[in-house]
Amino acid sequence: MSALSPLLERLRRIQPPPGAAAGVVAVPSAGDELSGEVAFLFGPLDEIETQSELTLSSARSAAAKQEAAAVEQRHRLLEDADADAQRIAAELLSQRRVRAEQQARALLAGAEREAQRVTALGRERTPALVSDVIQRLLEGGP
């Protein structure tokens, strides 16, 4: 049987005061000698409290380190994502430039073909037109 068992038994045997006071007394009083009897508990309780404070301090320190590491990791991830976004944007811009240059070359080639066609048509029609103009001038008419 532990040293605590007789103390608990003693507290159990204490009767609440009679009458109206029985309804308001929350903890029975065992007298001044009880504090001397429970004094052996204070040392271990102080040790437990000290250990809990050390554990709490250690946990807070570990949490602060984890939070700092998480912030650093977040910064690295954001930098990596920004670099990836810039690289992808540059690739897309390069692809769009290539397509635009291809379209411009195709338009220019089409325009050159059309200009050659119109020039050839003009060369083909010019002798007949000159002949017609000379004929009208010789006839003296408009």
ZAPA-38681 format. One record per residue: residue in one letter; x, y, z of N, C-alpha, C in turn; residue number from 1. Coordinates in steps of 0.02 Angstrom, whole numbers, padded with zeros to 5 digits. Atoms other than C-alpha are relative to their C-alpha. Example, Ala and Ser with C-alpha at 12.3 -4.5 7.8 and 13.67 -1.06 7.14 Angstrom:
2
R,res,n_px,n_py,n_pz,ca_px,ca_py,ca_pz,c_px,c_py,c_pz,n
R,A,00045,-00059,00000,00615,-00225,00390,00045,00060,00000,1
R,S,-00042,-00059,-00003,00684,-00053,00357,-00039,00055,00037,2
This chain:
142
R,res,n_px,n_py,n_pz,ca_px,ca_py,ca_pz,c_px,c_py,c_pz,n
R,M,00043,-00058,00000,00000,00000,00000,00045,00061,00000,1
R,S,-00041,-00060,00004,00070,00170,-00048,-00015,00047,00058,2
R,A,00009,-00049,-00054,00090,00316,00071,-00060,00044,-00014,3
R,L,00057,-00042,00018,-00048,00404,-00021,-00066,-00032,00020,4
R,S,00063,00035,-00016,-00181,00271,00017,-00028,00019,00068,5
R,P,00029,-00020,-00065,-00198,00310,00204,-00024,00072,00000,6
R,L,00020,-00070,00003,-00207,00495,00165,-00068,00006,-00035,7
R,L,00064,-00003,00036,-00347,00469,00039,-00056,-00029,00043,8
R,E,00050,00030,-00045,-00439,00357,00162,-00019,00050,00054,9
R,R,00014,-00049,-00053,-00424,00492,00295,-00045,00055,-00027,10
R,L,00042,-00053,00029,-00496,00623,00176,-00071,-00025,-00013,11
R,R,00066,00029,00014,-00639,00506,00132,-00043,-00002,00063,12
R,R,00038,00007,-00063,-00688,00487,00315,-00023,00067,00029,13
R,I,00020,-00065,-00028,-00704,00673,00347,-00072,00014,-00022,14
R,Q,00071,-00014,00013,-00888,00720,00359,-00009,00074,-00012,15
R,P,00014,-00071,00011,-00955,00883,00290,-00035,00029,00061,16
R,P,00033,-00030,-00058,-01017,01008,00419,-00076,-00006,-00005,17
R,P,00072,00008,00001,-01198,00993,00469,-00035,00065,-00021,18
R,G,00043,-00057,00015,-01337,01109,00409,00016,00032,-00068,19
R,A,-00006,-00038,00062,-01328,01244,00275,00072,00002,-00026,20
R,A,-00070,-00004,00020,-01138,01248,00273,00019,-00061,-00042,21
R,A,-00017,00061,00037,-01138,01071,00200,-00008,00011,-00075,22
R,G,00012,-00011,00071,-01202,01138,00033,00052,00045,-00033,23
R,V,-00048,-00046,00029,-01063,01267,00010,00072,-00022,00007,24
R,V,-00070,00022,-00010,-00908,01175,00067,00017,-00046,-00058,25
R,A,-00018,00039,00058,-00823,01109,-00089,00052,-00052,00017,26
R,V,-00053,00047,-00018,-00669,01027,-00013,00001,-00004,00076,27
R,P,-00001,00006,-00073,-00670,00956,00162,00068,00020,00028,28
R,S,-00062,-00020,-00033,-00539,01024,00281,00021,-00054,00049,29
R,A,-00025,00052,-00045,-00431,00898,00369,00044,00030,00054,30
R,G,-00039,-00032,-00051,-00343,01027,00474,00071,00017,-00023,31
R,D,-00067,-00022,00017,-00168,01101,00477,00050,-00057,-00006,32
R,E,-00048,00055,00003,-00082,00935,00506,00001,-00035,-00068,33
R,L,00003,00032,00065,-00137,00877,00334,00053,00028,-00048,34
R,S,-00051,-00029,00044,-00019,01000,00246,00068,-00031,00012,35
R,G,-00063,00034,-00015,00126,00917,00335,00000,-00070,-00027,36
R,E,00004,00068,00024,00064,00747,00284,00007,-00005,-00076,37
R,V,-00004,00002,00073,00055,00793,00099,00063,00035,-00027,38
R,A,-00060,-00036,00020,00219,00890,00096,00046,-00042,-00044,39
R,F,-00043,00044,00040,00309,00738,00023,-00020,00001,-00074,40
R,L,00023,-00002,00070,00205,00763,-00136,00025,00063,-00037,41
R,F,-00017,-00064,00032,00263,00942,-00168,00065,-00005,-00041,42
R,G,-00063,00008,00036,00440,00895,-00220,-00011,-00034,-00068,43
R,P,00013,00032,00064,00384,00769,-00353,-00044,00042,-00046,44
R,L,00043,-00043,00041,00247,00889,-00410,00039,00058,-00030,45
R,D,-00043,-00052,00027,00376,01028,-00428,00044,-00026,-00056,46
R,E,-00041,00031,00052,00486,00910,-00528,-00042,-00011,-00063,47
R,I,00045,00011,00057,00337,00865,-00639,-00014,00067,-00035,48
R,E,00014,-00066,00029,00297,01050,-00664,00062,00026,-00037,49
R,T,-00061,-00021,00033,00479,01089,-00705,00010,-00039,-00065,50
R,Q,-00007,00041,00060,00486,00944,-00826,-00051,00020,-00053,51
R,S,00051,-00020,00049,00323,00999,-00908,00019,00067,-00032,52
R,E,-00023,-00064,00028,00393,01176,-00928,00057,-00010,-00049,53
R,L,-00056,00015,00046,00552,01106,-01006,-00026,-00032,-00064,54
R,T,00030,00033,00059,00449,00995,-01121,-00036,00050,-00043,55
R,L,00037,-00051,00036,00337,01140,-01169,00048,00048,-00036,56
R,S,-00050,-00044,00031,00488,01252,-01201,00033,-00034,-00059,57
R,S,-00032,00038,00054,00570,01117,-01305,-00048,-00007,-00059,58
R,A,00050,00007,00053,00409,01090,-01403,-00010,00066,-00037,59
R,R,00007,-00066,00032,00392,01277,-01435,00060,00014,-00044,60
R,S,-00061,-00011,00039,00572,01285,-01493,-00001,-00042,-00064,61
R,A,00004,00044,00059,00547,01135,-01609,-00052,00026,-00049,62
R,A,00053,-00027,00043,00386,01212,-01675,00025,00063,-00036,63
R,A,-00027,-00060,00032,00475,01377,-01708,00050,-00019,-00056,64
R,K,-00047,00023,00052,00613,01285,-01803,-00037,-00028,-00060,65
R,Q,00039,00028,00054,00485,01189,-01904,-00035,00055,-00040,66
R,E,00033,-00055,00034,00392,01349,-01943,00050,00039,-00043,67
R,A,-00051,-00035,00039,00553,01435,-01998,00020,-00041,-00061,68
R,A,-00017,00043,00057,00596,01285,-02107,-00056,00001,-00052,69
R,A,00057,-00002,00046,00421,01289,-02182,-00001,00066,-00038,70
R,V,-00003,-00065,00033,00438,01475,-02220,00055,-00001,-00053,71
R,E,-00056,00004,00048,00607,01444,-02303,-00019,-00045,-00060,72
R,Q,00021,00045,00054,00535,01298,-02403,-00052,00035,-00044,73
R,R,00050,-00037,00038,00388,01407,-02456,00034,00050,-00047,74
R,H,-00037,-00048,00042,00509,01541,-02518,00035,-00036,-00058,75
R,R,-00034,00037,00054,00609,01411,-02615,-00050,-00024,-00052,76
R,L,00051,00023,00047,00450,01339,-02691,-00026,00057,-00043,77
R,L,00024,-00058,00038,00390,01512,-02742,00052,00022,-00050,78
R,E,-00053,-00018,00047,00559,01552,-02819,00004,-00050,-00058,79
R,D,-00001,00052,00052,00559,01386,-02912,-00060,00008,-00048,80
R,A,00060,-00008,00041,00381,01415,-02972,00006,00062,-00044,81
R,D,-00010,-00060,00040,00426,01591,-03029,00049,-00013,-00057,82
R,A,-00049,00016,00053,00578,01526,-03124,-00033,-00044,-00054,83
R,D,00035,00043,00048,00471,01390,-03204,-00049,00041,-00043,84
R,A,00049,-00041,00036,00337,01517,-03251,00036,00044,-00052,85
R,Q,-00037,-00042,00048,00467,01632,-03331,00027,-00042,-00058,86
R,R,-00026,00044,00052,00544,01486,-03426,-00055,-00019,-00049,87
R,I,00056,00020,00042,00374,01428,-03490,-00025,00060,-00042,88
R,A,00021,-00060,00037,00325,01607,-03537,00048,00014,-00058,89
R,A,-00050,-00012,00053,00488,01626,-03635,-00008,-00051,-00056,90
R,E,00010,00052,00052,00457,01460,-03725,-00062,00015,-00042,91
R,L,00061,-00016,00036,00279,01510,-03770,00010,00061,-00045,92
R,L,-00013,-00059,00041,00337,01680,-03831,00042,-00018,-00061,93
R,S,-00042,00022,00056,00470,01598,-03938,-00041,-00039,-00051,94
R,Q,00044,00038,00046,00342,01477,-04012,-00046,00047,-00038,95
R,R,00045,-00048,00033,00223,01622,-04050,00039,00041,-00052,96
R,R,-00040,-00037,00048,00364,01719,-04133,00014,-00041,-00062,97
R,V,-00014,00045,00056,00408,01570,-04242,-00062,-00005,-00045,98
R,R,00062,00004,00039,00225,01550,-04293,-00015,00065,-00036,99
R,A,00014,-00065,00031,00206,01737,-04327,00048,00011,-00059,100
R,E,-00047,-00008,00056,00364,01737,-04433,-00019,-00045,-00058,101
R,Q,00022,00045,00054,00300,01586,-04531,-00060,00029,-00036,102
R,Q,00059,-00030,00030,00133,01672,-04559,00019,00061,-00042,103
R,A,-00021,-00059,00037,00220,01833,-04612,00034,-00020,-00065,104
R,R,-00032,00023,00061,00329,01738,-04736,-00051,-00027,-00050,105
R,A,00052,00026,00044,00175,01649,-04805,-00039,00057,-00032,106
R,L,00036,-00058,00027,00082,01815,-04824,00042,00037,-00052,107
R,L,-00045,-00034,00047,00233,01895,-04907,00007,-00039,-00065,108
R,A,-00005,00042,00060,00252,01749,-05027,-00064,00005,-00042,109
R,G,00065,-00006,00035,00066,01759,-05071,-00005,00068,-00034,110
R,A,00002,-00067,00028,00081,01947,-05098,00047,00005,-00061,111
R,E,-00048,-00002,00056,00234,01924,-05210,-00029,-00038,-00060,112
R,R,00031,00038,00055,00142,01792,-05314,-00055,00042,-00033,113
R,E,00054,-00042,00027,-00007,01909,-05333,00030,00059,-00039,114
R,A,-00032,-00055,00036,00108,02053,-05383,00028,-00025,-00067,115
R,Q,-00027,00028,00063,00193,01942,-05513,-00057,-00014,-00049,116
R,R,00058,00014,00043,00022,01889,-05580,-00026,00064,-00031,117
R,V,00025,-00065,00026,-00036,02070,-05595,00050,00030,-00049,118
R,T,-00051,-00026,00046,00129,02122,-05676,-00002,-00038,-00066,119
R,A,00004,00041,00061,00118,01978,-05800,-00062,00018,-00039,120
R,L,00062,-00019,00033,-00062,02024,-05839,00007,00068,-00034,121
R,G,-00012,-00066,00028,-00010,02205,-05865,00044,-00003,-00061,122
R,R,-00044,00007,00057,00130,02155,-05982,-00037,-00032,-00059,123
R,E,00039,00034,00052,00011,02044,-06077,-00049,00048,-00033,124
R,R,00051,-00045,00027,-00120,02181,-06099,00029,00065,-00028,125
R,T,-00029,-00064,00020,-00002,02328,-06128,00004,00009,-00076,126
R,P,-00003,-00012,00072,00031,02301,-06316,-00068,00014,-00031,127
R,A,00067,-00012,00028,-00156,02292,-06354,-00026,00068,00020,128
R,L,00023,-00065,-00024,-00192,02444,-06248,00037,00056,-00036,129
R,V,-00039,-00051,00036,-00050,02545,-06330,-00025,00004,-00071,130
R,S,00025,00002,00068,-00112,02492,-06499,-00067,00035,-00004,131
R,D,00066,-00031,-00001,-00288,02546,-06455,00006,00075,00009,132
R,V,-00010,-00071,-00012,-00228,02716,-06391,00027,00033,-00063,133
R,I,-00029,-00028,00062,-00124,02747,-06548,-00052,00003,-00054,134
R,Q,00054,00002,00051,-00270,02697,-06658,-00047,00058,00011,135
R,R,00047,-00054,-00015,-00384,02822,-06571,00033,00069,-00014,136
R,L,-00033,-00064,00013,-00255,02960,-06583,00005,00013,-00076,137
R,L,-00005,-00008,00074,-00232,02930,-06769,-00068,00015,-00030,138
R,E,00067,-00013,00026,-00417,02932,-06796,-00025,00068,00022,139
R,G,00017,-00067,-00024,-00424,03097,-06705,-00058,00000,00048,140
R,G,00057,00002,-00046,-00553,03043,-06584,00022,-00010,00073,141
R,P,-00015,00009,-00071,-00564,03031,-06397,00012,-00071,00020,142
